[in-house]
Amino acid sequence: MKKLLNYAVITAISFMFLGASSLVAQEWTKEQKEVWQVVEDAWADWQQGDMNATYASIHEKYLGWNQEDPLPTNKEKWIKSNEAMKDFVKMEYYDLEPARILVYENIAVVHYYYENYGTFTKNDEKKEFSYKGKNAEFYIKEDGKWMLIGDMSVWKEK
């Protein structure tokens, strides 16, 4: 009986700590919430095909790097690539899960997980895609607006 009671107490304490840690993880500052909203808006704009809104949220000095390109990509090259693909790609679904957000003065670093799937259609050929990955995004706040100035993405096909 004493072992059972000890087990119950340990289990209860464990759940209290787990609950407390998840509450702390979700308590963001106003600035963290503001930056996370920028991330969510960018994904929503991309899904809806509003590329102009997406491009407007990217800083002129942007440099981003993904696992496919040998070197970081600047804003001009990123836009050129997206313009070539926008008519063929339809993102059907995405899900974002923030990991950490750091805001220091006018700089922010956002780490998050994502998954998405959709279709690539060209010349009557249709291919579905599904990815799961993680992003590190870097923002700078200028004139009251958070702008993506750099990122690094890693993903795998599901």
ABEGO torsion letter per residue (X at the ends): XAAAAAAAAAAAAAAAAAAAAAAAAABBBAAAAAAAAAAAAAAAAAAAGBAAAAAAABBAABBBBBAABABBBBAAAAAAAAAAAAAABBBABBBBBBABBBBBEABBBBBBBBBBBBBBBBGGBBBBBBBBBBBBBBBBBBGGBBBBABBBBBBBBX
